[in-house]
Amino acid sequence: MLPTTLVNSGSHGNGVLSPRDAARHTAGAKRYKYLRRLFHFRQMDFEFALWQMLYLFTSPQRVYRNFHYRKQTKDQWARDDPAFLVLLSIWLCVSTVGFGFVLDMGFFETIKLLLWVVFIDCVGVGLLIATLMWFISNKYLVKQQNRDYDVEWGYAFDVHLNAFYPLLVILHFIQLFFINYVIISDSVIGYFVGNTLWLIAIGYYVYVTFLGYSALPFLKNTAILLYPFALLIMLYLISLACGWNFTKMLCSFYKYRVK
């Protein structure tokens, strides 16, 4: 159960933080604390990060209820513990090595693929999406009566990581067991299975992203973040009708990138 009140020992009687405590809550101070903990594994709560990863599949709403708790206790929406990012990085490395093995890539080709997936697919695209969503949510979704609130960029990036994790597991782990024997084969069942996994993975991304922004009480009209579902389903049906195999296209692209 989440707490309903918060007593801050560093606040004045009117609830305003003292200058010293306010300095500790700046974006720079939070970023410094996060990066500092990144090099101290003993300070990370990996058990809780694993709990979050499990519930991102089974009940992502519970994950975002914890973000509410963090806001009430630590006065920030974004994670202050890099354990989730560390575990996600490990998942990226393991799944990408598996991808390279399934595609019969050599050692150096697999390393190139790993660098591409980490720095382009995850970090690069993540920075772009997080910045775009941070701008859109603050520009168009913040309620007029709550202009003193804004969406933290760190929270927008956390939402991306939350949504990216199920997509990663589905496309870079579960899909591996079907690529060579089912998906890449030139058959209807091949692109049906492959494209259906893509539909589920991207659908998860859209839904978890929607939950992340709808969890913020000072945002409005967050239901519009579900609109991409219509385009997603339409593209899925068109791909089945035209025989497009998204996984086969991805494998060809990866092989081209590592040459």
Secondary structure as GFF3:
##gff-version 3
##sequence-region A 1 259
A	DSSP	alpha_helix	19	24	.	.	.	ID=ss1
A	DSSP	alpha_helix	27	37	.	.	.	ID=ss2
A	DSSP	three_ten_helix	41	43	.	.	.	ID=ss3
A	DSSP	alpha_helix	46	58	.	.	.	ID=ss4
A	DSSP	alpha_helix	60	74	.	.	.	ID=ss5
A	DSSP	alpha_helix	83	102	.	.	.	ID=ss6
A	DSSP	alpha_helix	107	116	.	.	.	ID=ss7
A	DSSP	pi_helix	117	124	.	.	.	ID=ss8
A	DSSP	alpha_helix	125	136	.	.	.	ID=ss9
A	DSSP	pi_helix	137	141	.	.	.	ID=ss10
A	DSSP	three_ten_helix	144	146	.	.	.	ID=ss11
A	DSSP	alpha_helix	153	172	.	.	.	ID=ss12
A	DSSP	three_ten_helix	174	177	.	.	.	ID=ss13
A	DSSP	pi_helix	179	183	.	.	.	ID=ss14
A	DSSP	alpha_helix	188	214	.	.	.	ID=ss15
A	DSSP	three_ten_helix	222	226	.	.	.	ID=ss16
A	DSSP	alpha_helix	228	242	.	.	.	ID=ss17
A	DSSP	alpha_helix	246	257	.	.	.	ID=ss18
###
